[in-house]
Amino acid sequence: MSLADTGSAAGLRAPVRDQLFINGRFVDALSGERLATLNPHDNSPIAEVAMASAPDVDLAVQAAQAAFPAWSTRSAMDRGRVLLRLADLIESHGDELARLESLDTGHPIRDSRGLDVPRTAATYRYFGGMADKFQGEQIPVEAGFLNYTLREPVGVVGQIVPWNFPLMFTSWKMAPALAAGNCVVLKPAEITPLSALRIAELMSEAGMPDGVVNVLPGLGASAGQALAEHPQVAKVAFTGSTATGRRIVQASAGNLKKVQLELGGKGANIVFDDADLTAAVNGAAWAIFHNQGQACIAGSRLVLHESIADEFLDRFVALARSIRLGDPLDPATEMGPLTSVQHRDRVLSYVDLARAEGATLLSGGRSPGGELAAGCYVEPTIVQARSMHDRVAQEEVFGPFVTVLRFADDAQALRIANGTEYGLGGGLWTSNLQRAHRFAREMKSGMVWLNCYKRVNPGSPFGGVGLSGYGREMGFDAMREYTQVKSVWVNVDAKIPPYYPR
Ligand code: NAD
């Protein structure tokens, strides 16, 4: 068992797991290759982690395949019990997990402690409780027959997650898959592998049988691609960019895998002239600046009624400028660094694009200097675009970068809201109940928030339409995604006349 020795030096209280987790054991990659994971606060190395490639993926898939018959036929209540124990372990190791997540991703510790860890525990607990409540149906067919459905796990599931919420997204993927009786091979993002490896270890402690859960850090183009192509993987569930989502669909074609895609977004956050402006200003800041804007559901288009736009922007800019940037491990920090240098530079390139497109920079647009110069920081950035068709109003920036657009009436607000190829989440602030519900119906998106933004809960379906992907995480929908339905016909007392009487 190998442990990186850099953990405590980097602000952790326990050493980090730095190997692949296959068949209940931590092992090195067959190639011996490793990849470094960095602290985005100052780009110092946290650990070097074993890097999986196709042969490791194959070993993990074989382990998962071997574990499937026993796990899938174990009583649903027993499967749930393992997840419930895991939820307790996550809570009792909450501080350690929060620090690990903050170090690896840059999430402010107050969020890792206050949101990521409790939401992760809640997800495992919800699906632990769900395991024995998700059931088939009896269908009222013609007399003499009984027809019922079985909900069966699909088999070995490949799961690929991004770097923006690694701890939480690992729970969103693994909890329903395991509750439904599947076995899992999960590939965390190459730049944030640490929390998923620790969860794998806690899974064992919670009583998860060997092989049911396998975690393989590695590059997308090699390990990720191998998982998406693998002929014994029955389903691949992916969260990440739309471009990679397309590659996953192509890679899945060989054995016609089930595919579930949670992709990018360009959420519209609409503020009407009858809104509670104080709530809307705060809600808009949360919508875009939480997690440095690295959220698929970020409210990255701020759509303002022209009559309140100036007052709103005065207050919004003042709030954005007051957000405390700093070391993620400092409890006073409100905004941390972006998760990598490459991503910081990509976000900053959109500031140049905004200028080139004639947008007005209202705030931010730079990396802060001083103590934070060595890290991946970007100031909260607000630009006012000239047109809803500009690239800054269409493309996902995935950073603390919000594009302001103005509207004159409801019809124009709706045109703007629905005017992208994405359709993940969007919100509106208004005191007009009829308008709120009308927009909820008419907005082309998987989620709509009325007088709030970015609410998530393990019971509430999460996913998108259009280029934001298909399938739903969370709730009963997630259990449906991770099972296939079988229809069983029983002749109870029907007399079937012969079709070919002889
Ligand atoms: P990405 O697509 O580059 O990477 C996501 C994951 O896919 C990583 O684990 C990566 O290693 C892997 N990957 C890359 N190439 C692959 C390939 N060819 N085959 C298989 N796997 C491959 O995305 P990112 O930049 O890491 O994440 C940000 C994106 O994720 C944004 O677009 C964001 O909107 C999206 N996202 C969506 C949701 C959602 O629920 N809809 C949630 C969070 C993030």
Residues whose N, C-alpha, C, O or C-beta is under 5 A from the ligand:
A	BS01	NAD	I160 V161 P162 W163 K187 P188 A189 E190 G218 L219 G220 A221 G224 Q225 A228 T239 G240 S241 T242 T244 R247 E262 L263 G264 G265 C296 S468
